[in-house]
Amino acid sequence: MVEGLTVSLGRLGKGQKAEVVGLDELGVVSTLQAGELERRLIEMGLVEGAHLEVLHEGFPGRDPIAVRVDDHTVALRRAEAAAVLVRLPKVAV
Amino acid sequence: MSRRRAEPRLALVGNPNCGKTALFNALTGSRQKVANYAGVTVERKEGLFVSPAGTRVKVIDLPGTYSLRARSPDEEVTRDVVLGRFEGEDLPDAIVFVADATNLRQNLRLVLELKRLGHPLILALNMMDEAEKMGLGVDSARLSAELGVPVVPTIAVQAGGVQALLDQIDRDILVANAEGMAPSGAVCHWHEPSSHDLRDYHREVLRILSLCILTPGRGHSRTRTIDRVLLHPLTGLLILLTVLFLMFQAVFAWAAAPMEAIDLALGALTGWLDQALPDGLAKSLVNDGIIAGVGSVVIFLPQILVLFLFIQVLEDSGYMARAAFLLDRLMGGVGLHGRAFIPLLSSFACAVPGIMAARTIENRADRIATIMIAPLMTCSARLPVYTLIIAAFVPDRTLVGGWIGLPGLVMFALYASGILSGLLVALVMKSFWLKGAREPLLMELPAYRLPRVRNVALGLFDRAKAFLTRAGTTIFALMVVVWFLGNFPAPPDGATEPAIRYSIAGALGYALEPLVAPIGFNWQIALALVPGMAAREVAVGVLGTIYALSESGDALQSSLAGVLGQSWGLPTALSLLAWYVFAPQCLSTLSVVRRELNSRAWPALMFVLLTALAYGAAFVTYRLAQTLL
């Protein structure tokens, strides 16, 4: 067994599951004020400990994505999903 | 002497999609009035009900929000009303927080934020029927104890489903009567939560839920199954296109019978008045002015209702958010936000609510681009013009073995050309003037729900009322003016031409004719475009009045479509259709743009742009049609 990898939600493909380990909006180009994207993500349930699954990808360019966040589903673009750091489940080697 | 206290006031607060409006409808029934908040264009819904104990209670339905940290003008209204900051709105005596019981983790954070205000608060666990079906067990007594607020289960869409809430409201009123209600002019203290606060709220919600959720639900498995098809890149987009196509076909097909009935009724009324009234000016005013004018607008009520029926059902079922998801990337190709889909779709009904709905787009450049192309989405006020000309010039044939009607196809093409030119304009604007990153898309995809007949019916009732009120006031007044202009001064003795040619209207039409002659318009059309500035659909009414006044005998008996089919050439008809795809003349649109963007330059630019597009398109259409046909 290896520890699950930490990547950004923006890089996950359809069907992948993960758990949120942190939010980091630095590096995301956005029209919002500093700290605003983080708060909005929390308000949509994208907060440490939330269990995610990428359910759908848009067309074209597989963007935006529809993500199951615990009990509900949220749509967001990959650009902003990059601010959500997630841990992939442990995999058997 | 004791001052008589007004009714207690409740405010409904909740996340988007929590069934708040359904609960509002369940409480108030049809005793609601829709208006605007003073100074802003956010819709204000207020209703009245009598509690079981016999107290009259006022209730307002506030825009849905995830936090009092308002992100859009709509959410600012919710925040300011709840905090008692809104000018002219008293602090509510109590807040009823409406929570989607199937999604408490997401809903309860705002309850904690509201609790800090120290207001009387009732938590309504809505959609309890759905929660039970999912096997979700909630210990509401425990939840109430942990949160420190009364908790009542509700099923807004079921008869008697709000009884527990009503009883709780009565208990609160008793307490309020003993302690005194919130004094007028009181405000609440609140500070914007930081990301730290939000995480604290979230942890607290998880702690409470771990104590109060007896059995976890199975999740919205049906929604997930449906989404596999509806959000699929291929089938999803195909279905979306099919839905839109069906919508425009239905506008024609379903509305045909009721429209015919209205037409017959108007004909019968005119015939009866013709017998009953003595010849003279009064009869002309009633028959040629009011009935021909207002009647030719009222006849479109069925079509407008069919259109709103589709929009309402798509909204209530949860499909609208899916459409925004499917189109986000494609609309992003021309620089628009996926959320622009909702304002743009509303603009098919009317650009005014569409432009107001653009407020949910926070980024100014995104918002301006959406607002500027909203009038290019064919609004329902243009339907009368399209319908009239199609009825007059397009043969009612079916294609593909009877599956597709030719009139519906032409209608679809007109809508499509509006959409395409809108996208082109957006692309040009976003690449030259309004550069910059797009606002993030962060949107909940709600569970699918069957729209309830009662909620849809109440929504349609509001629309019908608004449309008929307009027909009975603005349009009525304009028609009387047009009739007056068309009848005075009276023709000189021995005049050979129809009377209207000698009137003020005739003079005005003739004066404008040279301007529009290059695009094939005659003086009647030129004249109809003038009052059309106030309301586009009036153009049809004016044509009705002008031709009623200028024709006589047999021509008067046949419908306006028949008259036009004989008196206009096909190039003129096509040119008018092309003009109306862009139709710049709508004062209410321009004024709402001015108000929303707080600028005179943008509406001025919009007017110039749309006029240029309309004139250009009509010119090209007219010349091409003349050459080819």
Interface residues (C-beta under 8 A of the other chain):
Chain A: L23 V29 S30 T31 L32 G35 L37 E38 R39 R40 L41 I42 E43 M44 G45 V47 E48 G49 L55 H56 E57 G58 F59 P60 G61 D63 P64 A66 R68 D70 D71 H72 T73 V74 A75 L76 R77 A79 E80
Chain B: Y66 S67 R69 R71 T102 N103 R105 Q106 R109 P193 S194 S195 L198 R199 H202 L206 G217 G219 H220 T223 R224 D227 L231 H232 P233 L234 G236 L237 A321 A324 F325 L326 D328 R329 L330 G338 E362 N363 G436 A437 R438 E439 P440 L441 L442 M443 E444 L445 P446 A447
